């Protein structure tokens, strides 16, 4: 997190159709132990047990000192501009009933 900062987290399907996305206003970062918490306001329909599996994607931005975490914003997040793709992982309900 010295050169890059968490900037966006989104939920999408295999074809990258977006179900939900959040930016820095919904992310808190603890730089002392290098952890973050991203909070989606819900409910987000059809995330678990849907016909199309969903994925959680994390995007980074350079200059993490300039990112204002937790500050309300009306900015529309576009993952295709100036963001670095960092991680994509399948979303699973655990434990599975």
SVG drawing of the C-alpha trace seen along z (x, -y; Angstrom):
<svg xmlns="http://www.w3.org/2000/svg" viewBox="-32 -14 37 41">
<polyline fill="none" stroke="black" stroke-width="0.4" points="0.0,0.0 3.0,-2.3 2.8,-2.8 -0.9,-1.8 -4.1,-2.2 -7.4,-0.3 -9.7,-2.5 -12.7,-0.4 -14.3,3.0 -17.0,4.4 -19.3,7.5 -19.7,8.8 -20.5,11.9 -18.2,13.9 -18.9,11.6 -17.9,8.6 -21.5,7.3 -21.5,5.2 -24.0,5.9 -22.5,3.4 -19.4,1.2 -18.0,-1.0 -15.3,-3.5 -13.1,-5.1 -16.1,-6.5 -17.1,-2.9 -13.6,-1.7 -11.6,-2.0 -7.9,-1.4 -5.6,-0.7 -2.1,-1.5 -0.4,-0.3 -1.3,3.4 -2.0,3.1 -5.7,4.1 -8.9,2.7 -12.6,3.1 -15.0,2.6 -18.7,2.2 -21.4,2.6 -24.9,1.3 -27.4,4.0 -29.2,6.0 -27.5,6.8 -29.9,9.1 -28.7,12.5 -25.2,12.5 -25.3,15.9 -27.2,18.9 -27.7,17.2 -27.6,18.9 -24.5,16.9 -21.6,17.1 -20.5,13.7 -16.9,12.5 -15.4,9.9 -12.9,7.6 -10.4,5.2 -8.9,2.2 -6.0,0.0 -4.9,-3.5 -1.4,-5.1 -0.7,-7.8 -2.5,-6.3 -1.9,-9.4 -4.3,-11.3 -7.2,-8.8 -9.8,-10.1 -11.2,-7.1 -14.6,-7.4 -15.3,-10.9 -18.7,-11.1 -18.5,-11.6 -20.7,-11.6 -17.9,-10.4 -18.9,-7.7 -16.3,-4.9 -15.1,-3.6 -12.7,-0.6 -11.6,-1.0 -9.8,-4.4 -6.7,-5.0 -7.3,-2.0 -5.1,1.1 -6.9,4.5 -5.5,6.3 -7.7,9.3 -10.6,11.4 -12.1,14.1 -15.3,16.1 -18.0,15.2 -19.2,18.2 -21.6,18.5 -19.6,20.1 -20.7,22.2 -23.1,23.5 -26.4,24.4"/>
</svg>
